[in-house]
Amino acid sequence: MSDKVLIIEDEPTIARLVTYNLSQDGYETEVIGNGAEGLHKAIQDEYAIIFLDLMLPGMNGFEVLQKLRQHGVKTPVIILTARNAEEEVVQGLKLGADDYITKPFGVAELLARTSAVLRRSRNEEARPKSDPTGEKVISLGALQIYPEKYEVQVGSEWITLRPKEFEVLLYLAERPGIVITRDDLMNVVWGFDYIGGQRTVDVHVSSLRKKLELNQQSVQIESIRGVGYKLTVSRKTGIAGKV
């Protein structure tokens, strides 16, 4: 059975381009040209991946994406954005998009990004679930990370992270005090075949830092100019390590 793809795009030329090339590659496609209608379809039906234009009638792409994630829809989303629209890309990634394609784009890029996003999504779904009898936790100051449940606690508060934010945090937390390059984070979290830029890493780290450092100072993510990032822990709290 072929993968079912939802394309929420009101520009006929772009919609036809995406539809034709994905169909030729074996995907089953469905096109919706209105934001509100696209949101309804994405919530009601199951899709392997969603292509989402940002400038839509009825409801813009940012609103659609935000409401999708609020409804618990975890379907991978690739946003379609105009060239040189960096602010749109950053906002889309912060709202939970998995990747982006700038218009105009080529067939090879379209198919490569689609394949890469689907592969990453399926790898995440295939991960073993937590064992309730042997739960693991990483403790760093006020920070508690439960790797098998994708849950994070800061002090007495639970914080909500997107999957990629969690994976970035986990990789840093397993190496406290060690500088991790952007390339390392990109390869580990997004995969060697990811063709997006390092800006994706910076956006996720920025969002993660704001959530992590809210109302606490024991654990922080430091930027090392020209290199990458490291997780630092206050000496007053120490590192409890893995249990």
C-alpha positions as CSV (number, residue, x, y, z in Angstrom):
1,M,0.0,0.0,0.0
2,S,1.4,3.4,-1.0
3,D,2.0,6.2,1.5
4,K,-0.8,8.7,1.6
5,V,0.3,12.4,1.4
6,L,-1.8,15.5,2.1
7,I,-0.8,18.6,0.2
8,I,-2.3,21.9,1.7
9,E,-1.5,24.4,-1.1
10,D,-3.7,27.0,-2.8
11,E,-1.3,27.8,-5.7
12,P,-2.4,25.4,-8.5
13,T,1.1,25.3,-10.2
14,I,2.9,24.2,-7.0
15,A,0.1,21.8,-6.1
16,R,0.3,20.1,-9.5
17,L,4.1,19.9,-9.3
18,V,4.1,18.3,-5.9
19,T,1.2,16.0,-6.8
20,Y,2.6,14.8,-10.1
21,N,6.1,14.1,-8.9
22,L,5.0,12.4,-5.7
23,S,2.5,10.3,-7.6
24,Q,5.2,9.3,-10.1
25,D,7.3,8.1,-7.1
26,G,4.5,5.9,-5.8
27,Y,2.8,8.2,-3.3
28,E,-1.0,8.6,-3.0
29,T,-1.8,12.3,-2.9
30,E,-4.7,14.5,-1.9
31,V,-4.8,18.3,-2.4
32,I,-6.7,20.8,-0.3
33,G,-6.5,24.5,-1.2
34,N,-7.8,26.0,2.1
35,G,-6.2,26.2,5.5
36,A,-9.2,25.4,7.6
37,E,-10.3,22.5,5.3
38,G,-6.7,21.2,5.3
39,L,-6.6,21.2,9.1
40,H,-9.9,19.3,9.3
41,K,-8.6,16.6,6.9
42,A,-5.3,16.3,8.7
43,I,-7.0,15.7,12.0
44,Q,-9.7,13.4,10.7
45,D,-7.7,11.2,8.3
46,E,-4.3,9.4,8.6
47,Y,-1.4,10.5,6.4
48,A,2.2,9.5,6.1
49,I,3.3,13.1,5.6
50,I,1.8,16.6,5.1
51,F,3.0,19.4,2.8
52,L,1.9,22.7,4.1
53,D,2.0,26.1,2.4
54,L,2.3,29.0,4.8
55,M,0.2,31.6,2.9
56,L,-3.3,30.0,2.7
57,P,-6.8,31.3,2.5
58,G,-9.2,30.7,5.4
59,M,-6.4,29.9,7.9
60,N,-2.6,30.5,7.3
61,G,-0.1,27.7,7.5
62,F,1.2,28.7,10.9
63,E,-2.2,28.4,12.5
64,V,-2.8,25.1,10.8
65,L,0.5,23.7,12.1
66,Q,0.0,25.0,15.6
67,K,-3.5,23.6,15.9
68,L,-2.3,20.3,14.4
69,R,0.2,19.9,17.2
70,Q,-2.3,21.1,19.8
71,H,-4.6,18.3,18.7
72,G,-1.8,15.8,19.2
73,V,-1.3,15.1,15.5
74,K,2.3,13.9,15.1
75,T,2.2,13.4,11.3
76,P,5.5,14.8,9.8
77,V,5.0,18.2,8.2
78,I,7.2,19.8,5.5
79,I,6.4,23.5,5.1
80,L,6.5,25.2,1.7
81,T,7.9,28.7,1.9
82,A,9.1,31.5,-0.4
83,R,12.8,31.8,-1.1
84,N,14.8,34.0,1.4
85,A,11.9,33.8,3.9
86,E,14.1,32.8,6.9
87,E,11.8,34.2,9.5
88,E,9.0,32.0,8.1
89,V,11.2,28.9,8.3
90,V,12.3,29.6,11.9
91,Q,8.7,30.2,13.0
92,G,7.5,27.0,11.2
93,L,10.2,24.9,12.9
94,K,9.4,26.3,16.3
95,L,5.8,25.4,15.8
96,G,6.7,21.8,15.1
97,A,7.5,21.4,11.4
98,D,9.9,18.6,10.5
99,D,11.5,20.2,7.5
100,Y,11.0,22.9,4.8
101,I,11.3,23.4,1.1
102,T,11.8,26.8,-0.5
103,K,10.0,27.7,-3.7
104,P,10.9,27.2,-6.4
105,F,12.3,23.7,-5.8
106,G,13.5,20.8,-8.0
107,V,12.1,17.3,-8.2
108,A,15.2,15.7,-6.7
109,E,15.0,17.9,-3.6
110,L,11.3,17.3,-3.2
111,L,11.7,13.5,-3.3
112,A,14.8,13.5,-1.2
113,R,13.3,15.6,1.6
114,T,10.1,13.5,1.5
115,S,12.0,10.3,1.8
116,A,14.3,11.6,4.6
117,V,11.5,12.9,6.7
118,L,9.5,9.7,6.4
119,R,12.6,7.6,7.3
120,R,13.3,9.6,10.4
121,S,9.6,9.5,11.4
122,R,9.5,5.7,11.1
123,N,12.8,5.3,13.0
124,E,11.3,7.2,15.9
125,E,8.1,5.1,15.8
126,A,10.2,1.9,15.8
127,R,12.0,2.7,19.0
128,P,11.3,0.4,21.9
129,K,8.8,1.6,24.5
130,S,9.8,2.1,28.1
131,D,10.0,-0.8,30.5
132,P,7.8,0.1,33.5
133,T,9.9,-2.2,35.7
134,G,13.3,-0.7,34.8
135,E,12.8,3.0,34.1
136,K,15.9,5.1,33.5
137,V,16.4,8.7,34.4
138,I,19.2,11.2,33.8
139,S,19.5,13.8,36.7
140,L,21.4,17.0,36.1
141,G,20.8,19.6,38.8
142,A,17.1,20.5,38.7
143,L,16.7,18.6,35.5
144,Q,15.2,15.1,35.2
145,I,15.1,13.4,31.8
146,Y,13.2,10.1,31.2
147,P,14.7,8.9,27.9
148,E,12.3,6.0,27.3
149,K,9.2,8.1,27.9
150,Y,10.4,11.4,26.2
151,E,9.5,13.3,29.4
152,V,11.4,16.1,31.0
153,Q,11.0,17.6,34.5
154,V,12.6,20.8,35.8
155,G,12.3,21.1,39.5
156,S,8.7,20.3,40.3
157,E,7.4,21.3,36.8
158,W,7.1,19.1,33.7
159,I,8.1,20.8,30.5
160,T,6.8,20.0,27.0
161,L,9.3,19.4,24.3
162,R,8.9,18.5,20.7
163,P,10.6,15.2,19.7
164,K,13.6,16.8,18.1
165,E,14.1,19.2,21.0
166,F,14.0,16.2,23.3
167,E,16.6,14.4,21.3
168,V,18.9,17.4,21.2
169,L,18.6,17.7,25.0
170,L,19.2,14.0,25.6
171,Y,22.4,14.0,23.4
172,L,23.8,17.0,25.3
173,A,22.7,15.7,28.7
174,E,24.5,12.4,28.1
175,R,27.7,14.5,27.6
176,P,27.5,17.3,30.2
177,G,30.2,19.9,29.9
178,I,31.4,18.6,26.5
179,V,31.2,20.8,23.5
180,I,29.0,19.2,20.8
181,T,29.4,20.6,17.3
182,R,26.4,21.5,15.2
183,D,27.4,18.8,12.7
184,D,27.3,16.2,15.4
185,L,23.9,17.3,16.5
186,M,22.7,17.4,12.9
187,N,23.9,13.9,12.2
188,V,22.7,12.3,15.4
189,V,19.3,13.9,15.7
190,W,18.3,14.5,12.0
191,G,20.5,11.9,10.3
192,F,23.4,11.9,7.9
193,D,21.0,12.2,4.9
194,Y,19.3,15.4,6.2
195,I,19.9,18.1,3.6
196,G,18.7,21.1,5.7
197,G,21.1,23.7,7.0
198,Q,22.6,24.1,10.5
199,R,20.1,26.8,11.1
200,T,17.7,24.0,11.9
201,V,19.9,23.0,14.9
202,D,20.2,26.6,16.1
203,V,16.4,27.1,16.0
204,H,15.7,24.0,18.0
205,V,18.5,24.8,20.6
206,S,17.2,28.3,21.0
207,S,13.6,27.0,21.7
208,L,14.9,24.3,24.0
209,R,17.1,26.8,25.9
210,K,14.1,29.0,26.6
211,K,12.0,26.1,28.0
212,L,14.9,24.6,29.9
213,E,16.2,27.7,31.6
214,L,12.8,29.1,32.6
215,N,12.8,29.8,36.4
216,Q,15.9,27.9,37.1
217,Q,19.7,28.4,36.7
218,S,21.2,25.0,37.6
219,V,21.3,23.7,34.0
220,Q,22.1,25.8,31.0
221,I,22.9,25.3,27.3
222,E,26.0,27.4,26.4
223,S,26.8,28.5,22.9
224,I,30.5,28.1,21.8
225,R,31.0,30.5,19.0
226,G,31.9,28.9,15.7
227,V,31.7,25.4,17.2
228,G,28.5,24.3,18.8
229,Y,26.9,23.9,22.2
230,K,27.4,22.3,25.6
231,L,25.2,21.6,28.6
232,T,26.5,23.0,31.9
233,V,25.5,22.1,35.4
234,S,25.9,24.3,38.5
235,R,28.5,22.8,40.9
236,K,26.1,23.5,43.8
237,T,23.7,20.9,42.4
238,G,26.2,18.4,40.9
239,I,25.4,15.6,38.5
240,A,23.5,12.6,39.7
241,G,24.0,10.7,36.4
242,K,22.1,7.8,35.2
243,V,20.0,5.5,37.3
